[in-house]
Amino acid sequence: MRAVIQRVSTASVTINGEMKSSIGNGFLVLLGIEIEDTQEDTEWLCKKIAQLRVFSDENGLMNEDIKDANGDVLVVSQFTLHASYKKGNRPSFIKAARPEQAIPMYEYFVSKLSALLGKPIATGTFGADMKCALVNDGPVTIIMDSKKPE
């Protein structure tokens, strides 16, 4: 399971010209689910995101997590995070989980992160053609992969 976590001052998802979700201060999480991912991958990643200390404290140091910052989270499914680009110029997405596997894992991820943070999580719509807008704060962008937990 891969995630691109962007600290944002605002983020939103629009589908067919209508805004589906928006947040202020917090994280935009682009989430890619792989065929081999399990609930353990989801739980590990949710915990890491919930405890990620990249928000400024009173001294301007990145010492606070999303709860300390009273931030919100927007999670958007992103199968292209599992693109293979080794051969040729057209990426292959063969490692990305098919919808019948990925949708329940995506929903579990959202519910697990919501439980850890004690608040609802904004989402896109799985499989939709989404337009994401954001103002990256910092910029701060962290990439996490549950298969490479170092």
Phi, psi and omega per residue, in radians:
M1 nan 2.263 -3.140
R2 -2.070 2.548 3.078
A3 -2.450 2.425 2.936
V4 -1.872 2.033 -3.079
I5 -1.878 2.094 3.138
Q6 -2.028 2.186 3.036
R7 -1.322 2.175 -3.037
V8 -2.195 2.703 2.949
S9 -1.635 -0.433 2.968
T10 -2.682 2.649 3.046
A11 -2.729 2.602 3.120
S12 -2.661 2.804 3.066
V13 -2.212 2.256 3.107
T14 -2.081 2.354 3.136
I15 -2.230 2.198 -3.126
N16 0.896 0.721 3.088
G17 1.398 -0.031 3.139
E18 -2.005 2.310 3.128
M19 -1.215 2.139 3.134
K20 -1.510 -0.790 -3.087
S21 -2.635 2.660 3.017
S22 -2.653 2.654 3.093
I23 -2.389 2.854 2.975
G24 -1.694 -2.288 3.134
N25 -0.945 2.273 3.091
G26 2.746 -2.508 -3.111
F27 -2.098 2.384 2.808
L28 -1.745 2.092 -3.133
V29 -1.941 2.028 3.005
L30 -1.617 2.109 -2.986
L31 -2.036 2.149 3.070
G32 -1.950 2.225 -3.104
I33 -1.912 2.269 -3.081
E34 -1.803 2.735 -3.141
I35 -0.896 -0.711 -3.047
E36 -1.459 -0.003 -3.079
D37 -1.234 2.574 -3.108
T38 -2.243 3.085 3.059
Q39 -1.082 -0.548 3.109
E40 -1.105 -0.672 3.073
D41 -1.080 -0.768 -3.137
T42 -1.076 -0.831 -3.097
E43 -1.125 -0.727 3.107
W44 -1.058 -0.857 -3.084
L45 -1.141 -0.744 3.111
C46 -1.054 -0.763 3.141
K47 -1.111 -0.754 3.129
K48 -1.093 -0.746 -3.134
I49 -1.158 -0.777 -3.126
A50 -1.079 -0.537 -3.075
Q51 -1.784 0.074 -3.107
L52 -1.180 2.024 -3.056
R53 -1.666 1.511 -3.136
V54 -2.243 0.223 3.088
F55 -1.802 2.545 -3.039
S56 -1.285 2.428 3.028
D57 -1.562 -2.964 -3.095
E58 -1.131 -0.308 3.115
N59 -1.721 0.104 3.135
G60 1.397 0.193 3.127
L61 -1.665 2.562 3.124
M62 -1.345 1.496 -3.094
N63 -2.169 -0.090 -3.062
E64 -1.895 2.560 3.074
D65 -1.627 -3.106 -3.063
I66 -1.075 -0.621 3.111
K67 -1.216 -0.751 3.109
D68 -1.022 -0.659 -3.106
A69 -1.455 -0.034 -3.068
N70 0.915 0.715 -3.101
G71 -1.547 2.871 3.082
D72 -1.901 2.920 -3.127
V73 -2.298 2.381 3.024
L74 -2.080 2.113 -3.125
V75 -1.920 2.224 -3.124
V76 -2.184 2.222 3.109
S77 -1.181 2.460 -3.026
Q78 -2.609 1.378 -3.099
F79 -1.078 -0.391 -3.107
T80 -1.193 -0.175 3.049
L81 -1.142 -0.279 3.118
H82 -1.840 0.478 3.107
A83 -1.176 2.391 2.985
S84 -1.801 2.207 -3.054
Y85 -2.182 0.287 -3.070
K86 -1.151 -0.716 -3.097
K87 -1.919 2.248 3.064
G88 1.231 -2.884 -3.075
N89 -2.003 -0.107 3.091
R90 -1.766 2.061 -3.093
P91 -1.157 2.597 3.046
S92 -1.837 2.473 -3.139
F93 -2.016 0.511 -3.042
I94 -1.097 -0.458 -3.140
K95 -1.459 -0.255 -3.141
A96 -1.235 2.427 -3.140
A97 -1.169 2.499 3.062
R98 -1.247 2.731 -3.086
P99 -0.924 -0.666 -3.110
E100 -1.094 -0.443 3.050
Q101 -1.654 -0.735 -2.997
A102 -1.244 -0.673 -3.088
I103 -1.070 -0.862 3.106
P104 -1.083 -0.606 3.122
M105 -1.219 -0.689 3.086
Y106 -1.066 -0.822 3.133
E107 -1.117 -0.673 3.094
Y108 -1.139 -0.725 3.112
F109 -1.018 -0.850 -3.120
V110 -1.078 -0.777 -3.124
S111 -1.193 -0.672 3.134
K112 -1.154 -0.788 3.134
L113 -1.149 -0.692 3.086
S114 -1.038 -0.764 3.131
A115 -1.124 -0.729 3.138
L116 -1.130 -0.636 -3.092
L117 -1.590 -0.279 3.131
G118 1.237 0.523 3.116
K119 -2.725 2.801 3.119
P120 -1.161 2.681 3.103
I121 -1.935 2.280 3.065
A122 -1.347 2.606 -3.092
T123 -2.428 2.878 2.885
G124 -1.579 -2.760 3.067
T125 -2.108 2.111 -3.073
F126 -0.966 2.245 3.064
G127 1.438 -0.104 -3.126
A128 -1.389 2.777 2.992
D129 -1.441 1.778 -3.016
M130 -1.864 2.542 3.015
K131 -1.919 1.982 -3.124
C132 -1.752 2.319 3.060
A133 -2.132 2.461 3.138
L134 -2.719 2.730 2.925
V135 -2.041 1.848 -3.125
N136 -1.266 2.153 -3.072
D137 -1.591 1.948 3.102
G138 2.311 -1.223 -0.038
P139 -1.311 2.510 3.043
V140 -2.164 2.055 3.104
T141 -2.373 2.181 -3.124
I142 -2.115 2.347 3.072
I143 -1.912 2.232 3.112
M144 -2.150 2.527 3.110
D145 -2.396 2.072 -3.082
S146 -1.142 -0.316 3.104
K147 -1.495 -0.179 3.108
K148 -2.295 1.233 -2.976
P149 -1.376 0.312 -3.132
E150 -1.299 nan nan
